[in-house]
Amino acid sequence: MRDATLMLSEAARDTLAWLEGEWQHAYSRGGKGKGWRSFTLIQMLQQKNICETELHAWQVLEELGRAEFIALPTGVLLSPRAKLPVKIELAAARREALMSVSPALDPRLALEPRQHSAWRRAQEGPLGSWSTEDQLALAEGLRRLANDLPGAYQLSPYVASARYLLGSSKLLEALPTELVRAFGIELDRFQAAETWLLASVPEQPKGLLLIENAQSFSQACRVGCGERLALICTFGYGLSLANALESGDRVRLVGQGTAGVTLADLLRLPSPTYWGDLDPEGLRIYQKLRRSLPELALSALFGPMLAALETGTCHPLDALTGKAGQRVAGDWQRGLDQEWLEDMQVQELAGSALPPCVQNELMERISQ
């Protein structure tokens, strides 16, 4: 049921979520669900700010009808020029799916109709393993955050999340956007957090090396790589270069030789390379970085790591190795962390790139 909605426009998804929420709300009170008259529904979609104009609302309903998410009387066409109201209902398949799961929501969540549908979909996904107590706390936190808007938009999303949502700084951005918006919260209105990148910059750098983990950044500095290369630690997804580039003037560099140097200065250096863990997520980090820095290549430091991986020096990608939850990439089930490399290898290979054919082979493996 959820995958089919991905083909809809954003307004159509929001409209469907609201319709299903209204239907579920009526059904949970012992009714047979709910239907709507087209003229009234068009006005409501505008009042809820789901659709911008009357014409837009008609177009969204037409889109839902074509996709068979709503049912219309046989032979009836939706049109802003219609003289008689049309009865609109959710399609039978949608109603049956909603009936099969409707009893599961706890009434203490005190959700509004639009929130009801979005919450149920979140229960089928990321909230599926959450206890009732945690879900109640989350719902209350989202309501408190919504009530404190627009003032709370002066916070970064991380600070807002930690203060309102169970003390977790990452939860607000990890929740489904549909669920957050159902509470009237717009993520893009929060203040962008100031971004700090750890760097080591010599007086005349001959290149740029991006390093995923702090331990390997320290190793590269210790063996002298920072005397000829500019080094930046990207801290994996938590503080990625791609996110830093989106932060504009909020990016700050901290470390040796960074006084008076900007991120933009370093990104203009020749032959930029990336070094991280040799596993699907490590390469996906590189893939994301390359969208902002197309010249970026995989470091030659991956060479001995790849040879070791292929001869059996590797670990399973599971919770004990800190790799639980990695997305599957074909039959790639094992990895090797960048800290495995010895000092001499780092000293010799930093600043060079893997042969293009090897880079292409690795990227093909994560696309499977």
Number of C-alpha atoms within 10 A of each C-alpha: 9 8 6 9 16 10 10 15 13 14 20 21 18 21 21 23 24 23 23 25 23 20 26 26 22 16 18 15 9 8 11 13 19 17 16 16 13 22 17 11 20 21 14 14 23 15 12 11 10 19 22 13 15 15 12 17 24 19 18 25 23 18 17 21 19 11 15 15 19 21 19 17 10 6 6 10 12 17 14 15 6 12 8 9 13 19 15 19 23 23 16 13 14 16 20 12 11 19 16 9 13 17 12 9 16 12 11 10 18 13 21 14 19 25 26 25 27 25 24 20 20 15 16 12 13 12 17 12 10 11 9 14 9 13 20 16 15 17 19 18 18 21 17 14 22 20 14 11 13 12 11 17 19 14 16 17 23 19 20 22 22 15 15 21 23 15 14 14 18 16 18 21 13 11 14 17 14 20 21 20 16 22 20 15 22 14 15 9 14 19 16 16 15 13 19 15 19 18 25 24 21 16 12 10 17 15 20 25 29 25 26 25 19 16 13 21 25 15 17 22 18 13 15 13 22 25 18 17 24 27 31 27 26 27 19 18 15 9 15 20 28 19 17 21 17 13 15 14 12 13 19 18 19 14 13 14 15 18 10 7 13 13 19 11 9 19 17 12 15 13 17 26 25 30 25 27 21 19 25 24 21 21 20 16 20 26 19 16 20 18 11 16 17 11 12 22 22 27 24 23 24 24 18 14 21 18 11 15 17 11 8 11 14 19 16 15 20 13 10 9 11 10 16 11 10 15 12 14 15 11 9 15 15 17 25 23 17 21 16 14 16 10 15 9 14 18 17 13 17 23 23 18 21 17 13 11 8 15 17 12 10 17 15 11 14 19 11 10
